[in-house]
Amino acid sequence: MVFSSIEFIFRFLVIFFIVYKLAPKSIRNVVILVASLIFYAFGEPKYVVLMVISIVVNHLLTLKMDSDKEHKKMWAAIALSYDVLMLGIFKYTNFVVDNINMIAGHDVIKHVHITLPIGISFYTFQIMSYVIDAYRGKFEVEKSILPFATYVSMFPQLIAGPIVNYREVRNELRKRKITRKDVETGMVAFTIGLSYKVILANQIGTVWNGVQTVGVYGMSTIMAWVGAWSYSFQLLFDFAGYSMMAIGLGRMMGFYLPINFADPYISRSATEFWRRWHITLGRWFKDYVYIPLGGNRKGKKRMMFNLFVVWALTGLWHGASWNFVIWGIMFFVILMVEKVFLLKYLDKYVVLSRIYMLILIPVSWMVFAITDIKQVILYIARMFFIPIKGMVEINTKEILLKYIGEYWWMLLICAICATPLPMKLLDKFYNKLITKLVLLVLFWISIYLILVSAENPFLYFRF
């Protein structure tokens, strides 16, 4: 079940909030837990058991870690090893098999028939953060499994984040008060997120799909750039839209989930971009990988090694494919170049930094989007006027008129919405009647598009 569906909005949510509101405060966590398991079962019924087992195993091991101080490190290591093993088995088994077969030159191991459980990367990282923070003494270990199970499985952020630290919601899991303002703010956030997903991401995604259909051998440079920016906008509004819906739902339930996006496409460097994009994932790698490895406290060479590990893992976290690893390492190289000398020029020259990011953002997302390395190279070659063997002669003028003429308004709307301007206007005119009417219209346009659209997936579900 996805947020942008009729079943979720008009059935699941309505029933959930009626029960949640009527339930005594003492059992509201039970309501959330049961609803979350039902929500997950709609998409992955057989993998509900996997998530429940992970919750139980980590809860028991964390209790043991807390009670057996002498062997505290051992129990934490067992818990984290279990989590990494589960993630590795279900996400990376066939990746390892493919590489062994490639090295051997023939199939020495057969593919394992295994599907990737939805959201396993997200809820596993939340479980691991709980175990590590409990080990570090950031909070008292929960004696009851209910708060921990509710935290891990909470349906707003279960499938695609934000990645929430337990200490951020610990107090709210114990006691929370839901005000009228919370409900209103949550509904507004959900509506904006739904609009981002359905009105922007889904519609601009049709352009990217059209470009993919043409293929690298049949596209012009103009088409390649239109396609790259279309995917860039689709990914932004798809994921940012989901995160905003999750934050809105959490707020209506009495939880303040962390911000996950902060207008990343207005960044003037890759360094700034990664402070604004998928903020909670970057925070996770900083807190639980980069700093434990030594951060920047052990000299430049060690810092570079630590960053390399972080970015290789960041790429691999997104998917079991070499293009993701290359994408992560590519950003490691770019960030190092910026740190060494480029950043001072980007900070100084506004035009230079804008041109730099206008090129870097879509090019980097092509490495991310296209899993076939050869196709990635060919696509980027087309973006920079580099001829490729087998390419078809193209009427560039005709393509220019078709893609720019047909989709310029959609690209323009996405470009505007990728800036802080819409949210600034919302804040300025929040109490005006026209703002409420606009939000209402956006909601019902989204519902209409859901009804008439054939496809409505979230891109980050596959990561």
C-alpha positions as CSV (number, residue, x, y, z in Angstrom):
1,M,0.0,0.0,0.0
2,V,1.3,3.4,-0.9
3,F,0.4,6.8,0.5
4,S,-0.7,8.1,-2.9
5,S,-3.6,5.6,-3.2
6,I,-7.3,5.7,-2.8
7,E,-7.1,2.6,-0.5
8,F,-4.7,4.3,1.9
9,I,-6.3,7.8,1.9
10,F,-10.0,7.0,2.1
11,R,-9.9,3.6,3.7
12,F,-6.8,2.8,5.8
13,L,-6.3,6.4,7.1
14,V,-9.9,7.0,7.9
15,I,-10.3,3.8,9.8
16,F,-7.0,4.3,11.6
17,F,-7.6,7.8,12.8
18,I,-11.1,7.0,14.0
19,V,-9.8,4.1,16.1
20,Y,-6.7,6.1,17.1
21,K,-8.8,9.0,18.3
22,L,-11.3,6.8,20.2
23,A,-8.7,4.5,21.8
24,P,-7.5,5.3,25.3
25,K,-4.1,7.0,25.4
26,S,-2.7,4.0,27.2
27,I,-3.2,1.7,24.2
28,R,-2.5,4.1,21.3
29,N,0.9,2.6,20.7
30,V,-0.8,-0.8,20.3
31,V,-3.1,0.8,17.7
32,I,-0.1,2.2,15.8
33,L,1.7,-1.1,16.0
34,V,-1.2,-3.2,14.8
35,A,-2.1,-0.7,12.0
36,S,1.5,-0.6,10.9
37,L,1.7,-4.4,10.6
38,I,-1.5,-4.4,8.6
39,F,-0.1,-1.5,6.4
40,Y,3.1,-3.5,5.7
41,A,1.2,-6.7,5.1
42,F,-0.7,-5.1,2.2
43,G,2.6,-4.8,0.3
44,E,4.7,-7.6,1.8
45,P,2.5,-10.1,3.8
46,K,5.2,-12.8,4.0
47,Y,7.9,-10.3,5.1
48,V,5.9,-9.0,8.1
49,V,7.3,-12.0,9.9
50,L,10.9,-11.0,9.0
51,M,10.4,-7.5,10.5
52,V,8.7,-8.9,13.6
53,I,11.6,-11.4,14.1
54,S,14.1,-8.5,13.7
55,I,12.3,-6.5,16.3
56,V,12.1,-9.4,18.8
57,V,15.7,-10.5,18.3
58,N,17.1,-6.9,18.7
59,H,14.9,-6.2,21.7
60,L,16.1,-9.4,23.5
61,L,19.8,-8.8,22.6
62,T,19.6,-5.2,23.7
63,L,18.1,-6.2,27.1
64,K,20.9,-8.7,27.4
65,M,23.4,-6.1,26.6
66,D,21.9,-3.8,29.3
67,S,21.9,-6.5,32.0
68,D,25.2,-8.2,31.2
69,K,27.6,-5.2,31.5
70,E,30.7,-7.4,31.4
71,H,29.8,-8.7,27.9
72,K,28.0,-5.5,26.7
73,K,30.1,-5.1,23.6
74,M,29.6,-8.8,22.6
75,W,25.8,-8.6,22.8
76,A,25.8,-5.3,20.8
77,A,28.0,-6.9,18.2
78,I,25.7,-9.9,17.9
79,A,22.7,-7.7,17.4
80,L,24.4,-5.6,14.8
81,S,25.8,-8.7,13.0
82,Y,22.3,-10.1,12.8
83,D,20.9,-6.9,11.3
84,V,23.7,-6.6,8.8
85,L,23.3,-10.3,7.9
86,M,19.6,-10.0,7.3
87,L,20.1,-6.9,5.1
88,G,22.9,-8.7,3.3
89,I,21.0,-11.8,2.6
90,F,17.9,-10.2,1.3
91,K,19.5,-7.2,-0.5
92,Y,22.9,-8.4,-1.7
93,T,22.9,-12.2,-2.1
94,N,22.4,-12.1,-5.9
95,F,24.8,-9.2,-6.3
96,V,27.5,-11.3,-4.7
97,V,26.5,-14.3,-6.9
98,D,26.7,-12.2,-10.0
99,N,30.2,-11.0,-9.2
100,I,31.4,-14.5,-8.4
101,N,30.1,-15.8,-11.7
102,M,31.6,-12.8,-13.6
103,I,35.0,-13.5,-12.0
104,A,34.8,-17.2,-12.8
105,G,33.7,-16.6,-16.3
106,H,30.6,-18.9,-16.0
107,D,27.8,-19.6,-13.7
108,V,29.3,-21.4,-10.8
109,I,26.4,-20.4,-8.4
110,K,22.8,-20.1,-9.4
111,H,20.7,-17.1,-8.6
112,V,18.7,-17.3,-5.4
113,H,15.0,-16.7,-5.8
114,I,14.6,-14.0,-3.3
115,T,12.7,-10.7,-3.3
116,L,13.8,-7.5,-1.6
117,P,11.5,-6.7,1.3
118,I,10.1,-3.2,1.0
119,G,11.7,-0.8,3.4
120,I,14.2,-3.2,4.8
121,S,17.1,-0.7,4.4
122,F,15.2,1.9,6.3
123,Y,13.8,-0.1,9.2
124,T,17.1,-2.0,9.6
125,F,19.0,1.3,9.9
126,Q,16.6,2.5,12.6
127,I,17.0,-0.8,14.5
128,M,20.8,-0.5,14.3
129,S,20.7,3.2,15.5
130,Y,18.6,2.0,18.5
131,V,21.1,-0.7,19.4
132,I,24.2,1.6,19.0
133,D,22.6,4.5,20.9
134,A,21.5,2.1,23.7
135,Y,25.1,0.7,23.8
136,R,26.4,4.3,24.1
137,G,24.1,5.1,26.9
138,K,22.1,7.7,25.1
139,F,18.9,6.5,26.8
140,E,17.7,3.7,29.1
141,V,17.0,0.5,27.3
142,E,13.2,-0.1,27.0
143,K,12.1,-3.1,29.2
144,S,8.9,-3.4,27.3
145,I,9.0,-4.4,23.6
146,L,6.0,-2.2,22.7
147,P,7.7,1.2,22.4
148,F,10.6,-0.3,20.4
149,A,8.3,-2.2,18.1
150,T,6.1,0.8,17.6
151,Y,9.2,2.9,16.8
152,V,10.5,0.5,14.2
153,S,7.2,-0.3,12.5
154,M,5.5,3.1,12.6
155,F,3.8,3.2,9.2
156,P,4.5,6.8,8.2
157,Q,8.2,6.3,8.1
158,L,8.4,2.5,7.7
159,I,8.8,2.1,4.0
160,A,11.0,5.0,2.9
161,G,12.0,7.1,5.9
162,P,12.8,9.6,7.2
163,I,15.3,7.5,9.2
164,V,14.4,8.4,12.8
165,N,16.6,8.1,15.8
166,Y,14.8,6.5,18.8
167,R,15.8,9.4,21.1
168,E,13.9,11.8,18.8
169,V,10.6,10.1,19.5
170,R,11.2,8.4,22.8
171,N,9.3,10.9,24.9
172,E,6.4,11.0,22.4
173,L,6.1,7.2,22.5
174,R,5.6,7.5,26.3
175,K,3.3,10.5,26.3
176,R,2.1,12.8,23.6
177,K,-0.5,15.4,23.2
178,I,-2.2,16.1,19.9
179,T,-3.5,19.6,19.4
180,R,-5.7,21.0,16.7
181,K,-2.7,22.8,15.3
182,D,-0.8,19.5,15.0
183,V,-3.7,18.0,13.0
184,E,-3.9,21.0,10.7
185,T,-0.2,21.3,10.2
186,G,0.0,17.6,9.5
187,M,-2.8,17.7,7.0
188,V,-1.2,20.6,5.2
189,A,2.2,18.8,5.0
190,F,0.5,15.6,3.8
191,T,-1.4,17.6,1.1
192,I,1.8,19.3,-0.2
193,G,3.7,16.0,-0.1
194,L,0.9,14.3,-2.0
195,S,0.9,17.1,-4.6
196,Y,4.7,16.8,-5.0
197,K,4.3,13.1,-5.6
198,V,1.2,12.9,-7.8
199,I,1.1,16.2,-9.6
200,L,4.8,16.8,-10.1
201,A,6.8,13.5,-9.8
202,N,4.4,11.3,-11.6
203,Q,3.8,13.8,-14.5
204,I,7.4,14.7,-15.1
205,G,8.2,11.0,-14.9
206,T,6.4,10.5,-18.2
207,V,9.0,12.6,-19.9
208,W,11.8,10.5,-18.5
209,N,10.0,7.3,-19.5
210,G,9.6,8.7,-23.1
211,V,13.3,9.5,-23.3
212,Q,14.2,6.0,-22.1
213,T,11.9,4.5,-24.8
214,V,13.8,6.4,-27.5
215,G,17.1,5.0,-26.1
216,V,20.7,6.5,-26.2
217,Y,21.2,5.6,-29.9
218,G,18.2,7.6,-31.0
219,M,18.3,10.7,-28.8
220,S,19.8,14.1,-29.3
221,T,21.8,16.1,-26.8
222,I,18.7,18.3,-26.1
223,M,16.6,15.2,-25.4
224,A,19.3,13.7,-23.2
225,W,19.4,16.9,-21.0
226,V,15.6,17.1,-20.9
227,G,15.4,13.4,-19.8
228,A,18.2,13.9,-17.2
229,W,16.5,16.9,-15.6
230,S,13.1,15.2,-15.8
231,Y,14.4,12.3,-13.8
232,S,16.1,14.7,-11.4
233,F,12.8,16.4,-10.7
234,Q,10.9,13.1,-10.6
235,L,13.3,11.7,-7.9
236,L,13.2,14.9,-5.9
237,F,9.5,15.3,-5.7
238,D,8.9,11.6,-5.4
239,F,11.1,11.2,-2.4
240,A,10.6,14.6,-0.8
241,G,6.9,14.2,-1.3
242,Y,6.9,10.9,0.5
243,S,9.0,12.3,3.3
244,M,6.6,15.3,3.7
245,M,3.6,13.0,3.8
246,A,5.4,10.9,6.4
247,I,6.1,14.0,8.5
248,G,2.5,15.2,8.1
249,L,1.1,11.8,9.2
250,G,3.5,11.7,12.1
251,R,2.4,15.2,13.2
252,M,-1.3,14.1,13.2
253,M,-0.4,11.2,15.4
254,G,1.6,13.4,17.8
255,F,5.1,12.7,16.6
256,Y,7.6,15.3,15.3
257,L,9.6,13.4,12.6
258,P,12.8,15.0,11.3
259,I,13.0,17.1,8.1
260,N,14.6,15.0,5.3
261,F,14.9,17.6,2.5
262,A,15.8,21.3,2.5
263,D,15.6,22.5,-1.1
264,P,18.7,20.6,-2.3
265,Y,18.5,21.8,-5.9
266,I,19.4,25.4,-4.9
267,S,22.8,24.2,-3.6
268,R,25.9,25.8,-4.9
269,S,28.2,22.8,-4.3
270,A,28.0,19.1,-3.8
271,T,29.0,19.6,-0.2
272,E,26.0,21.8,0.4
273,F,23.8,19.5,-1.7
274,W,24.5,16.6,0.7
275,R,23.5,18.7,3.7
276,R,20.1,19.2,2.1
277,W,19.4,15.9,0.4
278,H,18.2,12.8,2.4
279,I,19.4,14.6,5.5
280,T,18.5,11.7,7.9
281,L,20.6,9.2,5.8
282,G,23.6,11.5,5.8
283,R,23.2,12.0,9.6
284,W,23.1,8.2,10.1
285,F,26.3,7.6,8.2
286,K,28.0,10.5,10.0
287,D,26.9,9.3,13.5
288,Y,27.4,5.6,13.1
289,V,30.1,5.2,10.5
290,Y,32.2,8.3,9.9
291,I,32.7,9.5,13.5
292,P,33.3,5.9,14.9
293,L,36.0,5.4,12.2
294,G,37.7,8.5,13.5
295,G,36.1,11.3,11.5
296,N,38.6,14.0,10.8
297,R,40.4,13.6,14.1
298,K,43.2,11.3,12.8
299,G,44.8,13.3,10.0
300,K,43.9,14.0,6.3
301,K,44.7,10.5,5.0
302,R,42.5,8.8,7.6
303,M,39.7,11.3,7.0
304,M,39.8,10.6,3.2
305,F,39.7,6.9,3.9
306,N,36.8,7.4,6.3
307,L,34.9,9.4,3.7
308,F,35.6,6.8,1.0
309,V,34.1,4.1,3.2
310,V,31.0,6.3,3.9
311,W,30.4,7.1,0.3
312,A,31.0,3.5,-0.9
313,L,28.5,2.3,1.7
314,T,26.1,5.1,0.8
315,G,26.1,4.0,-2.8
316,L,25.8,0.3,-1.9
317,W,22.9,1.1,0.5
318,H,20.9,2.4,-2.4
319,G,21.1,-0.8,-4.3
320,A,22.9,-4.0,-5.1
321,S,24.4,-2.8,-8.4
322,W,27.8,-1.4,-9.4
323,N,26.3,1.8,-10.8
324,F,25.3,2.7,-7.2
325,V,28.8,2.0,-5.9
326,I,30.2,4.1,-8.7
327,W,27.7,6.8,-7.9
328,G,28.8,6.9,-4.3
329,I,32.5,6.8,-5.1
330,M,32.0,9.6,-7.7
331,F,30.6,11.8,-5.0
332,F,33.5,11.0,-2.7
333,V,35.9,12.2,-5.5
334,I,33.8,15.3,-6.1
335,L,33.6,16.2,-2.4
336,M,37.3,15.7,-2.0
337,V,38.0,18.0,-5.0
338,E,35.7,20.6,-3.5
339,K,37.4,20.3,-0.1
340,V,40.9,20.6,-1.5
341,F,40.4,23.6,-3.7
342,L,37.1,24.0,-5.6
343,L,34.8,25.0,-2.8
344,K,36.5,28.4,-2.2
345,Y,35.8,29.4,-5.9
346,L,32.2,28.1,-5.7
347,D,31.6,30.1,-2.6
348,K,33.0,33.2,-4.2
349,Y,31.4,33.1,-7.7
350,V,27.7,32.6,-7.8
351,V,27.3,32.1,-11.5
352,L,30.1,29.5,-11.6
353,S,28.5,27.6,-8.7
354,R,25.1,27.6,-10.3
355,I,26.4,26.4,-13.7
356,Y,28.4,23.7,-11.9
357,M,25.4,22.3,-10.1
358,L,23.1,22.6,-13.1
359,I,25.5,20.2,-14.8
360,L,26.4,18.0,-11.8
361,I,22.9,17.2,-10.5
362,P,21.5,15.6,-13.7
363,V,24.7,13.9,-14.7
364,S,25.1,12.3,-11.2
365,W,21.5,11.1,-11.3
366,M,22.0,9.4,-14.6
367,V,24.7,7.3,-12.9
368,F,22.1,6.6,-10.2
369,A,19.2,5.8,-12.5
370,I,20.7,3.6,-15.2
371,T,22.0,0.3,-13.9
372,D,23.9,-0.8,-17.0
373,I,27.3,0.9,-16.9
374,K,27.7,0.9,-20.6
375,Q,24.4,2.7,-21.1
376,V,25.4,5.2,-18.4
377,I,28.5,6.1,-20.3
378,L,26.6,6.3,-23.6
379,Y,23.9,8.5,-22.1
380,I,26.4,11.0,-20.6
381,A,28.3,11.0,-23.9
382,R,25.1,12.1,-25.6
383,M,24.6,14.9,-23.0
384,F,28.0,16.4,-24.0
385,F,27.7,16.1,-27.8
386,I,30.1,13.1,-28.0
387,P,29.2,10.9,-31.0
388,I,28.6,7.2,-30.3
389,K,28.9,4.3,-32.6
390,G,25.6,3.2,-34.0
391,M,23.7,6.5,-33.2
392,V,20.9,7.4,-35.5
393,E,20.8,10.7,-37.4
394,I,18.4,13.0,-35.7
395,N,16.4,16.1,-36.7
396,T,17.6,18.1,-33.7
397,K,15.3,21.0,-34.5
398,E,12.3,18.7,-34.5
399,I,13.3,17.1,-31.2
400,L,13.9,20.6,-29.7
401,L,10.4,21.7,-30.7
402,K,8.8,18.5,-29.4
403,Y,10.4,18.2,-26.0
404,I,11.0,21.8,-25.1
405,G,7.7,22.9,-26.7
406,E,5.6,20.2,-25.1
407,Y,7.2,20.0,-21.7
408,W,8.7,23.4,-20.9
409,W,5.8,24.4,-18.6
410,M,6.2,21.2,-16.6
411,L,9.9,21.6,-16.3
412,L,9.4,25.3,-15.3
413,I,6.8,24.4,-12.6
414,C,9.2,21.8,-11.2
415,A,12.1,24.2,-11.2
416,I,10.1,26.8,-9.3
417,C,8.8,24.2,-6.8
418,A,12.4,23.0,-6.2
419,T,13.2,26.5,-4.7
420,P,12.1,27.8,-1.3
421,L,9.5,30.1,-3.0
422,P,6.4,28.0,-2.7
423,M,6.9,27.3,1.0
424,K,7.7,31.0,1.6
425,L,4.4,31.9,0.0
426,L,2.6,29.3,2.1
427,D,4.1,30.8,5.3
428,K,3.2,34.3,4.3
429,F,-0.4,33.7,3.3
430,Y,-1.0,30.7,5.5
431,N,-4.0,32.2,7.3
432,K,-5.6,33.5,4.1
433,L,-8.8,31.8,2.7
434,I,-7.2,31.6,-0.8
435,T,-4.4,29.4,0.7
436,K,-6.9,26.9,2.1
437,L,-8.7,26.8,-1.3
438,V,-5.5,26.2,-3.2
439,L,-4.6,23.3,-0.8
440,L,-8.0,21.9,-1.2
441,V,-7.8,22.1,-5.0
442,L,-4.3,20.5,-5.0
443,F,-5.6,17.6,-2.9
444,W,-8.5,16.9,-5.2
445,I,-6.4,17.2,-8.4
446,S,-4.1,14.7,-6.8
447,I,-7.0,12.3,-6.1
448,Y,-8.2,12.7,-9.7
449,L,-4.7,11.9,-11.1
450,I,-4.5,8.9,-8.8
451,L,-7.8,7.6,-10.2
452,V,-6.8,8.1,-13.9
453,S,-3.1,7.1,-13.7
454,A,-2.0,3.6,-14.5
455,E,1.3,3.7,-12.6
456,N,1.9,5.3,-9.2
457,P,5.1,3.7,-7.6
458,F,7.5,5.4,-5.2
459,L,11.0,5.3,-6.6
460,Y,12.7,4.8,-3.3
461,F,10.7,1.7,-2.4
462,R,13.2,-0.3,-4.5
463,F,16.2,1.0,-2.4
